[in-house]
């Protein structure tokens, strides 16, 4: 027989539902407004008539952007940079975090200190540029991938997660003949699916949205990620052109280019996120140890 909830539990659930609903609304309203602005006409945007629904429905900016072959070239670059950078970052972060999780490792404190030091102190923009140029990485994918390959915050979070796993599992696997790499690949990683999925999402979003390293280290337009392409498009559309002499198309682009940019940049992540999120709970269940 189903247990009847107390009055306090019902009140708590109701208040909790109201608060969470309010948070969802506050999160969605700005995004819905951005989407509406991206499909609205220039006059309606400038006069502040656009709310949650498009006004003066217009696809001019989308047509201009999506018909440009360079947009698709840069979009392909973004996908390539994100996939390669995320893969490299995950391999390095997992290996480094797993090493740091071993409390009996000699020099562990120094390795942790080196990682933490880089969170607060960097070489600076000019030394980094000189280093990347000196290594011959400019105008290549590695100028995007390698300088930001390890995020120290993600590293420390993964280290803490590895430390929470029962050491008895690894000891039993070692007794059965598994090497260190075998323990990591066959025991630790399958129990860390929730953490792996979360870190993949963090890294992928970071590299997808990143534009400054490409702006700094890449000179050729055909190598730019889509974020740099859209940044240049915004700069051109809002660069102080004389509106009295501008064409209707230029005015339309200038009015909603930022909204269109946000939609085109965020949409792939929004579409991919549900497929990654489903591994969160599943990974936690696989990583649970009962005993």
C-alpha positions in Angstrom: 0.0 0.0 0.0 1.3 3.4 -1.0 2.4 5.4 2.0 0.5 8.7 2.5 2.7 11.8 2.5 2.5 14.2 5.4 1.3 17.7 5.1 4.9 19.1 5.5 6.1 16.9 2.6 3.2 18.1 0.4 4.0 21.7 1.2 7.7 21.2 0.5 7.0 19.5 -2.8 4.6 22.3 -3.9 7.0 25.1 -2.9 9.9 23.2 -4.5 7.9 22.8 -7.7 7.0 26.5 -7.8 10.7 27.6 -7.3 12.0 25.2 -9.9 9.3 26.3 -12.4 10.3 29.9 -11.8 14.0 29.1 -12.4 13.0 27.3 -15.7 11.0 30.3 -16.8 13.7 32.8 -16.0 16.2 30.6 -17.9 14.0 30.1 -21.0 12.5 33.6 -21.4 15.8 35.3 -22.5 16.6 32.5 -24.9 13.1 32.5 -26.4 13.4 36.3 -26.9 16.8 35.8 -28.7 15.2 33.3 -31.0 12.3 35.6 -31.7 14.6 38.5 -32.4 16.6 36.4 -34.9 13.4 35.9 -37.0 12.1 39.5 -36.6 12.2 42.4 -38.9 14.6 45.4 -38.5 11.9 48.0 -37.7 10.3 45.8 -35.1 13.6 45.1 -33.4 14.7 48.7 -33.2 11.4 49.9 -31.9 11.4 47.3 -29.1 8.3 45.4 -30.3 9.8 41.9 -30.1 8.9 39.8 -27.1 8.5 36.0 -27.0 7.2 35.8 -30.6 8.8 37.1 -33.8 7.4 40.4 -35.2 7.8 41.2 -38.9 9.0 37.7 -39.7 12.2 38.0 -41.6 14.9 35.4 -42.7 17.2 37.8 -44.4 20.1 37.4 -42.0 19.8 33.7 -41.9 19.8 33.5 -45.7 22.9 35.8 -46.0 24.8 33.8 -43.4 23.8 30.3 -44.5 24.4 31.0 -48.2 28.0 31.9 -47.6 30.3 29.0 -48.4 32.9 30.4 -45.9 30.4 30.0 -43.1 30.1 26.2 -43.8 33.9 25.9 -44.1 34.3 27.6 -40.7 31.5 25.5 -39.3 33.3 22.4 -40.4 36.5 23.7 -38.8 34.7 24.2 -35.5 33.4 20.7 -35.5 36.9 19.3 -36.3 38.6 21.5 -33.6 36.0 20.6 -31.0 36.2 16.9 -31.6 40.0 16.7 -31.7 40.5 19.1 -28.8 38.0 17.4 -26.6 39.5 14.0 -27.4 43.1 15.2 -26.6 41.9 17.0 -23.4 40.0 13.9 -22.1 43.0 11.6 -22.7 45.4 14.0 -20.9 43.0 14.9 -18.1 42.1 11.3 -17.4 45.7 10.1 -17.3 46.9 13.1 -15.2 43.9 12.8 -12.8 44.4 9.1 -12.3 48.0 9.5 -11.5 47.2 12.3 -9.0 44.6 10.1 -7.3 47.2 7.7 -6.1 48.1 8.8 -2.6 51.2 6.7 -2.4 52.7 8.2 -5.5 56.1 9.8 -4.9 56.1 13.5 -5.8 52.3 13.7 -5.9 52.3 16.9 -4.0 54.6 18.6 -6.5 52.5 17.4 -9.4 49.4 18.8 -7.7 51.2 22.0 -6.9 52.3 22.4 -10.6 48.7 22.0 -11.8 47.2 24.4 -9.2 49.9 27.0 -9.8 48.8 27.3 -13.4 45.3 28.2 -12.2 46.5 31.5 -10.7 49.6 32.4 -12.7 50.1 32.3 -16.5 52.9 33.4 -18.8 50.9 36.2 -20.3 49.5 36.8 -23.7 52.8 37.8 -25.5 54.9 35.0 -24.1 52.2 32.5 -25.0 52.1 33.9 -28.5 55.9 33.8 -28.8 55.9 30.2 -27.6 53.2 29.0 -30.0 54.9 30.8 -32.9 58.3 29.4 -31.9 56.9 25.8 -31.8 55.5 26.3 -35.4 51.9 25.8 -34.3 50.5 29.0 -35.8 47.9 28.4 -38.6 47.3 24.8 -37.5 44.8 23.0 -35.4 47.3 22.4 -32.7 47.4 26.1 -31.9 43.8 25.7 -30.8 44.1 22.3 -29.1 47.4 22.2 -27.2 47.6 25.5 -25.2 44.2 24.7 -23.5 44.4 20.9 -23.5 44.0 20.6 -19.7 41.6 22.6 -17.6 42.9 22.4 -14.1 39.4 22.8 -12.5 38.2 19.7 -14.5 41.4 17.9 -13.6 40.9 18.4 -9.9 37.3 17.4 -10.0 38.2 14.2 -11.9 41.0 13.5 -9.4 38.6 13.8 -6.5 36.2 11.4 -8.2 38.9 8.8 -8.8 39.9 9.1 -5.2 36.3 8.3 -4.2 36.3 4.9 -6.0 37.0 1.9 -3.7 40.6 1.0 -3.8 39.7 -2.7 -3.3 38.4 -2.9 -6.8 41.7 -1.9 -8.3 43.6 -4.2 -5.9 41.4 -7.2 -6.9 42.0 -6.4 -10.6 45.7 -6.2 -10.0 45.7 -9.6 -8.3 43.8 -11.0 -11.3 46.8 -9.9 -13.5 45.6 -6.5 -14.9 48.3 -3.9 -15.5 47.9 -0.3 -14.5 46.5 0.6 -17.9 44.2 -2.4 -17.8 42.8 -1.3 -14.4 42.2 2.2 -15.7 40.6 1.0 -19.0 38.6 -1.9 -17.7 37.7 -1.0 -14.1 38.0 2.7 -13.4 36.7 4.2 -16.7 33.5 2.0 -16.9 32.7 3.1 -13.3 33.3 6.8 -14.3 30.8 7.2 -17.1 29.0 10.0 -15.3 32.2 11.9 -14.8 33.5 11.2 -18.3 30.2 12.5 -19.8 30.3 15.6 -17.7 33.9 16.4 -18.6 33.3 15.8 -22.3 30.4 18.2 -22.2 32.5 20.8 -20.3 35.4 20.6 -22.7 33.2 20.4 -25.9 31.3 23.5 -24.9 34.5 25.4 -24.0 36.2 24.6 -27.3 33.0 25.2 -29.3 32.5 28.7 -27.9 36.2 29.6 -28.0 37.2 32.3 -30.5 40.2 34.2 -29.1 42.9 31.6 -29.6 41.8 31.2 -33.2 41.6 35.0 -33.6 45.2 35.2 -32.2 46.9 32.3 -33.8 45.2 31.8 -37.2 45.7 34.2 -40.1 43.8 32.6 -42.9 40.0 32.9 -43.1 39.6 29.3 -44.3 41.1 28.1 -41.0 38.8 30.1 -38.7 36.2 28.5 -36.5 32.6 29.6 -36.9 32.8 31.8 -33.8 35.5 34.0 -35.5 33.4 34.1 -38.7 30.4 35.3 -36.8 32.5 37.7 -34.7 33.8 39.3 -37.8 30.2 39.4 -39.3 29.0 41.2 -36.1 31.9 43.7 -36.3 31.1 44.4 -39.9 27.4 44.8 -39.3 27.8 47.1 -36.3 30.9 49.0 -37.4 29.2 52.4 -37.4 28.0 52.4 -41.0 25.8 55.3 -42.1 22.3 54.0 -41.6 20.8 56.6 -44.0 22.9 55.3 -46.8 22.7 51.6 -45.9 20.6 49.1 -47.9 17.6 47.4 -46.4 19.6 44.1 -46.3 22.5 45.8 -44.4 20.0 47.3 -41.9 18.3 44.0 -41.3 21.6 42.2 -40.8 22.8 44.9 -38.4 19.5 44.7 -36.4 19.5 41.0 -35.6 22.9 39.6 -36.4 23.7 39.1 -32.7 20.6 37.1 -32.2 21.2 35.0 -35.3 24.8 34.5 -34.1 23.7 33.2 -30.7 21.2 30.8 -32.2 23.6 29.4 -34.8 26.3 29.0 -32.1 24.2 27.5 -29.4 21.9 25.2 -31.4 24.4 22.3 -32.0 25.2 22.2 -28.2 21.5 22.2 -27.4 20.9 19.4 -29.8 23.8 17.3 -28.5 23.3 17.9 -24.8 20.3 15.5 -24.3 22.3 12.6 -25.7 25.1 13.2 -23.3 22.9 13.9 -20.3 21.3 10.5 -20.4 24.6 9.0 -19.4 24.8 11.0 -16.2 22.3 9.0 -14.2 23.3 5.8 -15.9 27.0 6.4 -15.1 26.2 7.1 -11.5 24.3 3.8 -11.2 27.1 1.9 -12.8 29.6 3.6 -10.5 27.6 2.8 -7.4 29.2 0.3 -5.0 26.9 -1.6 -2.6 28.2 -3.5 0.3 
